[in-house]
Amino acid sequence: MKIIVRNINSEYIKTISLKELNPLDKNFLKLISVKEPLETIIFAINEIINANQLAKFKLNIKKLNISSIHIYSNSRDTILTGKSLKIDTTFESENVLKKLFLNYSKKPTDILHKGTIRSGERISSNGNLFIFGDVNPGAIVSAKKNVYVWGKLLGIAKAGQDGNANSYIAALYLHPLQLRISELVAIGPKDKPKNYYPEMAIIEKKTIVIKPYLIDTENKSII
């Protein structure tokens, strides 16, 4: 049995075994620390999961911030057991299940998050990171490419985590505690933005500078 625990609003994704769903396991402790809602997908391919296993699973999973549980299996016994415990289930062939598992277990590149990132929370992306909401002080957002905040950026933002000095950080209201692009780090400006218009932080002459974030509608490029 393979269990995927993920947050569809962020990059966090983990494939674990039933043994790791133990309150004393280090991976389980990491999952407990995730504040955002998680979804759990169970893949039982050519495997029968009995009622005792699923009941123990449900008992342990209650300690996590789980929003949904779903079982995919090609075993009718497993499907019936899941339904008896009021768990959403889907019966598919072995080939379809293997493709679904590969699709679910892939870590996304670009990440889109809707909502406020609160103090103590972190979101990262292997590509670009798009946030429709505010990033509060004490929150950290990062991306290997660019960071876009369609709201107030008041926390810490990191772009170019893969070492790309051409990456940038853009926000509708840019007043961060700290900015990092590639290897360069800068403390946010003391003065608050006077106008509510998009700004971007980029590297120029080995220094992080802030400029207006404008789009050339004819050439579809950033100025």
Sine and cosine of phi, psi and omega as CSV:
sin_phi,cos_phi,sin_psi,cos_psi,sin_omega,cos_omega
0.00,0.00,0.78,-0.63,0.05,-1.00
-0.92,-0.40,0.74,-0.67,-0.07,-1.00
-0.88,-0.48,0.84,-0.55,0.05,-1.00
-0.97,-0.25,0.82,-0.57,0.08,-1.00
-0.90,-0.43,0.83,-0.56,-0.06,-1.00
-0.53,-0.85,0.31,-0.95,0.12,-0.99
-0.90,-0.44,0.92,-0.39,-0.10,-1.00
-0.94,0.33,-0.21,0.98,0.02,-1.00
-1.00,-0.01,-0.11,0.99,-0.01,-1.00
-0.59,-0.81,-0.10,-1.00,-0.06,-1.00
-0.99,0.17,-0.28,0.96,-0.15,-0.99
-0.86,0.51,0.83,-0.56,0.03,-1.00
-0.44,-0.90,0.65,-0.76,-0.08,-1.00
-0.54,-0.84,0.73,-0.69,0.11,-0.99
-0.96,-0.28,0.85,-0.52,-0.07,-1.00
-0.77,-0.64,0.17,-0.99,0.06,-1.00
-0.97,-0.24,0.16,-0.99,0.01,-1.00
-0.89,0.45,-0.56,0.83,0.00,-1.00
-0.90,0.45,-0.52,0.85,-0.03,-1.00
-0.97,0.24,-0.24,0.97,0.06,-1.00
-0.99,0.12,0.84,0.54,0.00,-1.00
-0.82,-0.57,0.79,-0.61,-0.05,-1.00
-0.80,0.60,-0.32,0.95,-0.02,-1.00
-1.00,-0.09,-0.13,0.99,-0.04,-1.00
-0.98,0.20,0.63,-0.78,-0.07,-1.00
-0.90,0.45,-0.59,0.81,0.03,-1.00
-0.93,0.36,-0.58,0.82,0.05,-1.00
-0.91,0.41,-0.64,0.77,0.01,-1.00
-0.90,0.44,-0.58,0.81,0.06,-1.00
-0.91,0.42,-0.64,0.77,-0.01,-1.00
-0.92,0.40,-0.59,0.81,0.02,-1.00
-0.88,0.47,-0.54,0.84,-0.06,-1.00
-0.96,0.27,-0.23,0.97,0.01,-1.00
-0.97,0.23,0.87,-0.50,-0.08,-1.00
-0.99,0.12,-0.47,0.88,-0.07,-1.00
-0.97,0.24,0.46,-0.89,0.01,-1.00
-0.86,0.51,0.68,-0.74,0.00,-1.00
-0.91,-0.42,0.48,-0.88,0.12,-0.99
-0.90,-0.44,0.57,-0.82,-0.05,-1.00
-0.88,-0.47,0.79,-0.62,0.04,-1.00
-0.86,-0.52,0.83,-0.55,0.00,-1.00
-0.97,-0.23,0.79,-0.61,0.09,-1.00
-0.93,-0.37,0.91,-0.42,0.06,-1.00
-0.89,-0.45,1.00,-0.03,-0.06,-1.00
-0.99,-0.15,0.86,-0.51,-0.05,-1.00
0.82,0.57,0.63,0.77,-0.08,-1.00
-0.59,-0.81,0.69,-0.72,0.05,-1.00
-0.99,-0.17,0.83,-0.56,0.06,-1.00
-0.98,-0.22,0.84,-0.54,-0.04,-1.00
-1.00,0.07,0.13,-0.99,-0.08,-1.00
-0.90,0.43,-0.59,0.81,0.00,-1.00
-0.90,0.43,-0.66,0.75,0.02,-1.00
-0.89,0.46,-0.73,0.69,-0.02,-1.00
-0.93,0.36,-0.59,0.81,0.02,-1.00
-0.91,0.42,-0.66,0.75,0.05,-1.00
-0.91,0.42,-0.63,0.77,0.03,-1.00
-0.87,0.50,-0.75,0.67,-0.01,-1.00
-0.89,0.46,-0.59,0.81,0.00,-1.00
-0.91,0.41,-0.71,0.70,0.00,-1.00
-0.94,0.33,-0.61,0.79,-0.08,-1.00
-0.93,0.37,-0.34,0.94,0.02,-1.00
-0.90,0.44,-0.36,0.93,-0.01,-1.00
-0.97,0.23,-0.22,0.98,0.00,-1.00
-0.98,-0.19,0.27,-0.96,0.03,-1.00
-1.00,0.05,0.95,0.30,-0.08,-1.00
-1.00,-0.09,0.79,-0.61,0.02,-1.00
-1.00,-0.10,-0.43,0.90,-0.01,-1.00
-0.38,-0.93,0.46,-0.89,0.07,-1.00
-0.75,-0.66,0.70,-0.72,0.02,-1.00
-0.62,-0.78,0.67,-0.75,0.03,-1.00
-0.93,-0.36,0.77,-0.64,0.15,-0.99
-0.92,-0.39,0.80,-0.60,-0.02,-1.00
-0.41,-0.91,0.39,-0.92,0.13,-0.99
-0.96,-0.27,0.22,0.98,0.06,-1.00
-0.97,-0.26,0.87,-0.49,-0.01,-1.00
-0.92,0.39,-0.52,0.86,0.04,-1.00
-0.90,0.43,-0.68,0.74,0.03,-1.00
-0.90,0.44,-0.67,0.74,0.01,-1.00
-0.87,0.49,-0.71,0.70,-0.01,-1.00
-0.91,0.42,-0.62,0.78,0.03,-1.00
-0.90,0.44,-0.68,0.74,0.03,-1.00
-0.88,0.48,-0.70,0.71,0.00,-1.00
-0.90,0.43,-0.59,0.81,-0.01,-1.00
-0.91,0.41,-0.44,0.90,0.03,-1.00
-0.99,-0.16,0.26,0.97,0.06,-1.00
0.87,0.49,0.67,0.74,0.07,-1.00
-0.95,-0.32,0.71,-0.71,0.04,-1.00
-0.88,0.47,0.72,-0.70,-0.06,-1.00
-0.70,-0.71,0.45,-0.89,0.07,-1.00
-0.66,-0.75,0.79,-0.62,0.04,-1.00
-0.99,-0.10,0.81,-0.59,0.03,-1.00
-0.62,-0.78,0.25,-0.97,0.05,-1.00
-0.95,0.30,0.26,-0.97,-0.03,-1.00
-0.87,0.50,-0.71,0.71,-0.03,-1.00
-0.89,0.46,-0.67,0.74,0.02,-1.00
-0.90,0.43,-0.66,0.75,-0.01,-1.00
-0.90,0.44,-0.64,0.77,0.01,-1.00
-0.90,0.44,-0.63,0.78,0.03,-1.00
-0.93,0.37,-0.65,0.76,0.03,-1.00
-0.89,0.46,-0.67,0.75,-0.01,-1.00
-0.89,0.46,-0.70,0.72,0.03,-1.00
-0.88,0.47,-0.63,0.77,-0.01,-1.00
-0.93,0.38,-0.69,0.72,-0.02,-1.00
-0.94,0.35,-0.55,0.84,-0.11,-0.99
-1.00,0.07,-0.09,1.00,0.04,-1.00
-0.96,0.27,0.72,-0.70,0.09,-1.00
-0.98,0.21,0.78,-0.62,0.00,-1.00
-0.93,0.37,0.40,-0.91,0.05,-1.00
-1.00,-0.01,-0.98,0.19,0.06,-1.00
-0.94,0.33,0.68,-0.74,-0.03,-1.00
-0.87,-0.49,0.71,-0.70,0.09,-1.00
-0.90,-0.44,0.85,-0.53,0.01,-1.00
-0.86,-0.51,0.76,-0.65,0.05,-1.00
-0.93,-0.38,0.85,-0.52,0.01,-1.00
0.82,-0.57,0.18,-0.98,-0.05,-1.00
-0.97,0.26,0.67,-0.74,0.14,-0.99
-1.00,-0.10,0.92,-0.40,-0.14,-0.99
-1.00,0.00,0.23,-0.97,0.00,-1.00
-0.82,0.58,0.75,-0.66,0.00,-1.00
1.00,-0.06,-0.26,0.97,0.00,-1.00
-1.00,0.03,0.47,-0.88,0.03,-1.00
-0.71,-0.70,0.64,-0.77,0.11,-0.99
-0.70,-0.72,0.73,-0.68,0.02,-1.00
-0.72,-0.69,0.33,-0.94,-0.04,-1.00
-0.65,-0.76,0.60,-0.80,0.09,-1.00
-0.98,0.18,-0.14,0.99,0.06,-1.00
-0.78,-0.62,-0.83,-0.56,0.11,-0.99
-1.00,0.03,0.44,-0.90,0.07,-1.00
-0.86,-0.52,0.87,-0.50,0.01,-1.00
-0.93,-0.37,0.83,-0.56,0.00,-1.00
-0.85,-0.53,0.86,-0.51,0.09,-1.00
-0.98,-0.20,1.00,0.09,-0.06,-1.00
0.36,-0.93,-0.10,-0.99,-0.03,-1.00
-1.00,-0.07,0.46,-0.89,0.15,-0.99
-0.93,-0.38,0.96,-0.26,-0.12,-0.99
-0.96,0.27,0.35,-0.94,0.10,-1.00
-0.83,0.56,0.68,-0.73,-0.04,-1.00
1.00,-0.07,-0.19,0.98,0.06,-1.00
-1.00,-0.06,0.47,-0.88,0.00,-1.00
-0.79,-0.61,0.79,-0.61,0.08,-1.00
-0.84,-0.55,0.63,-0.78,-0.05,-1.00
-0.51,-0.86,0.41,-0.91,0.00,-1.00
-0.44,-0.90,0.50,-0.86,0.09,-1.00
-0.94,0.34,-0.46,0.89,0.03,-1.00
-0.95,-0.31,-0.92,-0.40,-0.09,-1.00
-0.96,-0.29,0.40,-0.92,0.07,-1.00
-0.89,-0.45,0.80,-0.60,0.03,-1.00
-0.86,-0.52,0.82,-0.57,0.03,-1.00
-0.87,-0.49,0.95,-0.32,0.02,-1.00
-1.00,0.01,0.92,0.40,-0.05,-1.00
0.13,-0.99,-0.43,-0.90,0.00,-1.00
-1.00,0.00,0.81,-0.59,0.11,-0.99
-0.98,-0.18,0.98,-0.19,-0.07,-1.00
-0.90,-0.43,-0.17,0.99,-0.02,-1.00
-0.99,-0.14,-0.62,-0.78,-0.01,-1.00
-0.95,-0.31,0.73,-0.68,0.00,-1.00
-0.79,-0.61,0.68,-0.73,0.01,-1.00
-0.77,-0.64,0.78,-0.62,0.05,-1.00
-0.81,-0.59,0.28,-0.96,0.01,-1.00
0.90,0.43,0.62,0.78,-0.03,-1.00
-0.91,0.42,-0.30,0.95,0.05,-1.00
-1.00,0.01,0.12,0.99,0.03,-1.00
1.00,-0.08,0.08,1.00,-0.02,-1.00
-0.98,0.21,0.94,-0.33,-0.02,-1.00
-0.97,0.25,-0.13,0.99,0.04,-1.00
-1.00,0.02,-0.03,1.00,0.05,-1.00
-0.94,0.33,0.30,-0.95,-0.01,-1.00
-0.52,-0.86,0.21,-0.98,0.03,-1.00
-0.84,-0.54,0.83,-0.56,-0.03,-1.00
-0.84,-0.54,0.58,-0.82,0.01,-1.00
-0.45,-0.89,0.43,-0.90,0.07,-1.00
-0.95,0.32,-0.51,0.86,0.03,-1.00
-0.65,-0.76,0.98,-0.21,-0.15,-0.99
-0.99,-0.17,0.99,-0.13,0.04,-1.00
-0.60,-0.80,0.90,0.44,-0.12,-0.99
-0.99,0.16,0.31,-0.95,0.15,-0.99
-0.96,0.27,-0.62,0.79,-0.02,-1.00
-0.41,-0.91,0.55,-0.83,0.07,-1.00
-0.83,-0.55,0.59,-0.81,0.11,-0.99
-0.66,-0.75,0.80,-0.60,0.08,-1.00
-0.80,-0.60,0.87,-0.50,-0.09,-1.00
0.83,0.56,-0.86,-0.52,-0.04,-1.00
-0.99,-0.11,-0.07,1.00,-0.05,-1.00
-1.00,-0.01,0.63,-0.77,0.00,-1.00
-0.81,-0.58,0.65,-0.76,0.02,-1.00
-0.64,-0.77,0.63,-0.78,0.11,-0.99
-0.98,0.20,0.61,-0.79,0.00,-1.00
-0.89,0.45,0.43,-0.90,-0.01,-1.00
-0.90,0.44,0.57,-0.82,0.01,-1.00
-0.94,0.33,-0.63,0.78,-0.03,-1.00
-0.99,0.17,0.67,-0.74,0.05,-1.00
-0.96,0.27,0.48,-0.88,0.06,-1.00
-0.85,0.52,0.71,-0.70,-0.03,-1.00
-0.98,0.20,-0.49,0.87,-0.03,-1.00
-0.83,-0.56,0.51,-0.86,0.04,-1.00
-1.00,0.01,0.99,0.10,0.09,-1.00
-0.64,-0.77,0.44,-0.90,-0.07,-1.00
-0.88,0.47,0.66,-0.75,0.08,-1.00
-0.75,-0.66,0.30,-0.95,0.01,-1.00
-0.66,-0.75,0.55,-0.83,0.08,-1.00
-0.96,-0.27,0.81,-0.59,-0.02,-1.00
-0.70,-0.71,0.20,-0.98,0.06,-1.00
-0.99,-0.12,0.81,-0.58,0.11,-0.99
-0.71,-0.71,0.82,-0.58,0.01,-1.00
0.79,0.61,0.72,0.69,0.07,-1.00
0.88,0.47,0.47,0.88,0.04,-1.00
-0.68,-0.74,0.60,-0.80,0.07,-1.00
-0.99,0.13,0.85,-0.53,0.01,-1.00
-0.83,-0.56,0.38,-0.93,0.01,-1.00
-0.93,-0.37,0.75,-0.66,-0.01,-1.00
-0.71,-0.70,0.31,-0.95,0.11,-0.99
-0.88,0.48,0.61,-0.79,0.03,-1.00
-0.99,-0.16,0.97,-0.25,-0.06,-1.00
-0.85,-0.52,0.45,-0.89,0.03,-1.00
-0.86,-0.51,0.80,-0.60,0.09,-1.00
-0.98,0.19,0.97,-0.26,-0.10,-0.99
-0.92,0.38,-0.38,0.92,-0.01,-1.00
-0.98,0.20,-0.72,0.70,-0.06,-1.00
-0.99,-0.16,-0.04,1.00,0.01,-1.00
0.83,0.55,0.64,0.77,-0.02,-1.00
-0.82,-0.57,0.33,-0.95,0.00,-1.00
-1.00,0.04,0.71,-0.71,0.05,-1.00
-0.99,-0.13,0.00,0.00,0.00,0.00
